Each structure stands twice: as structure tokens, then as C-alpha cells.
């Protein structure tokens, strides 16, 4: 099967054989669609026969349609193509949203992937363009979550909401900045780290949980290693959830 995580900035994919072994994988920045043809063509070169394609997407309809168009150019047409959507219950996980369809597909797949691994109360921290913290209790109920901007989004907001602050892409450090750029980068890093500390502590107290802590997403390496030392890295969490959904379908 072919599994795709179509994020705000990057498209990641894996080809898995029955049982879950990863045969090949890839990832790249899609540039709001500009780089999509090359990314999908590279994926297609790994497809040796018609296979089902399962996709967790957080982009809009136009980019989803562009992905379908590019997949249609593969030598082997998919046997099935599925954009997953959050539901009230799947794979042992129950949504805590009043309207389950409002939960992002990547978060839904991540919850399912986490439950498949732990079968107990779990915090899932995803660090990317947006930062999400989702909570599963010991019965597989999604108790809810938090969403804040990631470091790059914070920095971009500063640059676009002010007249003179620059665009900054370099990750910050735990120090005072000696110029505007490092002041912005270091300040945004500390904001993110403060959110993680406070959210973990306050949610744990409020819900009286002793959870497994899982971290995923590409920005984990830009933060204080001590902060995440007790968080279990699981970079394939969304793919694990997609596989579980495919196997249950």
C-alpha cells in the first residue's frame, strides 16, 4: 500500500508491504503545489503494480485535486485512492469532538497510530508548521487537544504583521539575541518550549493522567533535548494510523 501525509509544507510518503514493513519512503517541500509533480513522479517510480493509496491531507481541495491528477500519471493506476476523514469511531479510537469531521486528518491518523502502539493514556505532540497536542485516555477516547503556531509560523507572523521585522528561517537558541533576527528566533523558540512545558503539566494535573508521551514532526530537533527527553519519538505515527485504517477497511 502507498501512504501519504500531505502537510501544510511537506509531502511525505511510504510504500509498505503487508505486515507494515516499509519498502521505500520519501519526502519534500511541495511549495504549495509547485513541486508536487516532481514529488509524486518520484513516488510513482516506486510503484510496481496497482496498489491502494491512503492519504492524510490538511491542504485545500485544489491541492488535493492536483495530487489526484499527478497520481493519475503513474504507469500503474491505484487500485483505490482514499482521502481519510476523521470519524466518530475507528480502530478503537473515539473522537471527542462534537463534530468529528472537524478534526484534522493528520491528527486523526496520529491518534489511531498512537493507540495502536500504546493502548493506554497518551499525549501526542506534533511539531511542525502548527503544533498540536492531543490527549487519549486509557479507553481510547480523544479528550481533545491544543493547537498553536509552530516556530516558523510565529516568525512569519512577526515579519508579515510588522513594518520592519525581517523574515527569519534559522532556528533559535536558548539565549538573548544580539540582533533583531536572533532576538526573534530565540524568543519564538522559548515561546514554543514554554507552551510544551505548561500544557504538559496543566493537562496532566487536570485530567489526572499518567500518560505515555509521544512526539512527532520535523521540528523536534530544533528544541531543547532535555525538554523532550521523556517524550518517545515516533516519526511514522501518521503512517501507522493510515495503515491501521487501510487494514480495517
C-alpha positions in Angstrom: 0.0 0.0 0.0 1.0 3.6 -0.5 0.6 6.0 2.4 0.8 9.8 2.0 1.0 12.5 4.7 0.1 15.7 2.8 1.0 18.6 5.2 0.9 22.3 5.0 4.6 22.5 4.0 5.8 19.0 3.1 4.5 15.9 1.4 5.8 12.6 2.9 5.1 9.1 1.6 5.8 5.5 2.3 5.3 2.3 0.4 4.6 -0.6 2.8 4.2 -4.3 2.2 1.5 -6.4 4.0 2.5 -6.5 7.7 3.8 -3.0 7.7 7.4 -3.3 6.6 8.5 0.0 4.8 9.8 -0.8 1.3 10.5 2.8 0.3 9.9 6.3 1.5 10.4 9.9 0.6 9.5 13.5 1.5 9.9 17.0 0.2 8.6 20.6 0.3 5.7 20.9 -2.1 5.8 24.6 -2.4 2.0 25.0 -2.3 1.9 22.7 -5.3 4.8 24.0 -7.4 7.0 21.0 -6.5 4.1 18.5 -6.4 4.7 17.0 -9.9 8.3 16.1 -9.2 7.5 14.6 -5.7 4.6 12.5 -7.0 6.6 11.3 -10.0 9.4 10.2 -7.7 6.8 8.3 -5.6 5.3 6.7 -8.7 8.7 5.2 -9.7 8.5 3.1 -6.6 5.1 1.6 -7.6 5.4 -1.7 -9.3 1.8 -2.7 -9.6 -1.7 -1.3 -8.8 -1.9 -0.6 -5.1 -4.3 1.3 -2.8 -3.3 4.8 -1.9 -4.3 6.2 1.6 -3.9 9.9 2.2 -4.0 12.1 5.3 -4.3 15.6 4.0 -4.6 19.0 5.7 -4.4 21.0 2.4 -7.3 22.5 0.5 -9.4 21.0 -2.3 -7.2 22.5 -5.1 -4.0 20.9 -3.9 -5.8 17.6 -3.2 -7.1 17.6 -6.8 -3.6 18.4 -8.0 -2.3 15.3 -6.1 -5.0 13.1 -7.7 -4.1 14.4 -11.1 -0.4 13.7 -10.7 -1.1 10.2 -9.3 -3.2 9.6 -12.4 0.0 9.9 -14.4 1.7 6.8 -12.8 2.3 3.8 -15.0 0.1 1.7 -12.7 -3.3 3.3 -11.7 -4.1 2.9 -8.0 -6.5 0.1 -7.1 -8.1 2.5 -4.7 -7.5 6.1 -3.6 -8.7 7.3 -0.2 -8.5 10.7 1.5 -9.2 9.8 5.1 -11.5 12.0 7.2 -12.0 11.8 10.9 -15.0 9.8 12.1 -16.7 9.2 15.4 -15.0 5.8 16.0 -12.4 3.8 14.1 -9.7 1.4 15.1 -10.5 1.5 18.8 -10.3 5.4 19.0 -13.4 7.5 19.7 -13.4 11.2 18.8 -14.0 13.7 21.5 -15.1 16.4 19.0 -18.8 17.4 18.9 -18.4 17.3 15.1 -15.8 14.6 14.4 -15.3 15.8 10.8 -13.7 19.0 12.1 -10.7 17.1 13.4 -7.7 17.2 11.1 -7.0 14.1 9.1 -3.3 14.0 10.2 -4.3 14.3 13.9 -6.9 11.5 13.5 -4.3 9.2 11.9 -1.8 10.1 14.6 -4.3 9.3 17.3 -5.0 5.9 15.7 -1.3 5.2 15.2 -0.6 6.1 18.9 -3.4 3.9 20.2 -2.2 1.1 18.1 1.2 1.4 19.9 0.2 2.1 23.5 -3.3 1.0 24.3 -3.2 3.4 27.3 -3.4 7.1 28.1 -1.2 9.1 25.7 -0.1 12.6 24.9 0.7 13.1 21.2 2.8 16.2 20.5 3.2 17.1 16.8 5.8 19.8 16.0 5.5 21.3 12.5 4.0 24.3 10.8 1.4 24.1 13.5 2.0 22.5 16.9 -0.7 20.2 18.2 -1.0 18.4 21.5 -3.7 15.7 21.6 -4.8 13.6 24.6 -6.0 10.0 24.5 -7.3 8.5 27.8 -6.9 4.8 28.7 -10.1 3.8 26.9 -9.2 5.2 23.5 -11.3 8.4 23.9 -9.8 11.5 22.4 -10.2 14.0 25.2 -9.3 17.0 23.0 -6.3 18.9 22.1 -4.5 22.2 21.7 -3.3 24.0 18.5 -0.7 26.8 18.4 1.7 28.1 15.7 5.0 26.4 15.2 8.2 28.3 15.2 8.3 29.1 11.5 4.7 30.2 11.6 5.4 32.5 14.6 8.4 34.0 12.9 6.4 34.5 9.6 3.6 36.2 11.5 6.0 38.7 13.1 7.5 39.5 9.7 4.2 39.9 7.9 2.4 41.8 10.7 5.0 44.5 11.2 6.6 47.1 9.0 10.3 46.4 9.7 10.8 43.0 11.2 12.5 40.6 8.7 11.7 37.1 7.6 13.8 34.7 9.7 14.3 31.0 9.0 17.2 30.0 11.2 16.2 28.1 14.4 16.6 29.9 17.7 18.8 29.2 20.7 18.2 29.5 24.4 19.9 32.8 24.7 19.4 36.6 24.4 19.5 37.8 20.8 22.3 40.1 19.8 20.4 41.4 16.8 16.8 41.5 15.6 16.9 38.2 13.8 18.3 36.2 16.7 16.0 38.0 19.1 13.0 36.9 17.1 14.3 33.3 16.6 15.3 32.8 20.2 12.1 34.4 21.5 9.9 32.2 19.4 11.8 29.1 20.4 11.3 29.9 24.1 7.6 30.5 23.4 7.2 27.1 21.9 9.2 25.4 24.7 7.1 27.3 27.3 3.9 26.1 25.7 5.0 22.5 25.8 6.1 22.6 29.5 2.9 24.4 30.6 0.5 22.3 28.5 2.0 19.0 29.6 1.9 19.9 33.3 -1.5 21.6 33.4 -3.3 18.9 31.3 -1.7 16.1 33.3 -3.0 17.7 36.5 -6.4 18.5 35.2 -7.1 15.0 33.8 -5.2 13.1 36.4 -3.4 11.0 33.7 -0.1 9.3 33.8 0.4 9.1 30.0 2.8 7.7 27.5 4.3 10.8 25.8 4.9 10.6 22.0 6.5 13.3 19.9 6.4 13.5 16.1 7.0 16.1 13.4 10.0 17.7 11.8 10.7 20.5 14.3 11.5 18.3 17.3 15.2 18.6 16.6 15.2 22.4 17.0 14.1 22.3 20.6 15.9 21.7 23.9 16.7 18.0 24.1 16.2 17.9 27.8 12.6 19.2 27.3 11.8 16.2 25.1 13.9 13.6 26.8 10.9 11.9 28.3 8.9 12.0 25.1 9.1 9.0 22.8 9.9 9.9 19.2 7.6 8.3 16.7 8.2 9.9 13.3 5.9 7.4 11.4 2.9 7.9 13.6 0.6 9.2 10.9 1.7 6.4 8.6 0.9 3.8 11.2 -2.6 5.3 11.6 -3.1 5.2 7.9 -2.0 1.6 7.7 -4.5 0.7 10.6 -7.3 2.4 8.7 -6.4 0.6 5.5 -6.3 -2.8 7.2 -9.7 -2.2 8.9 -11.4 -1.0 5.7 
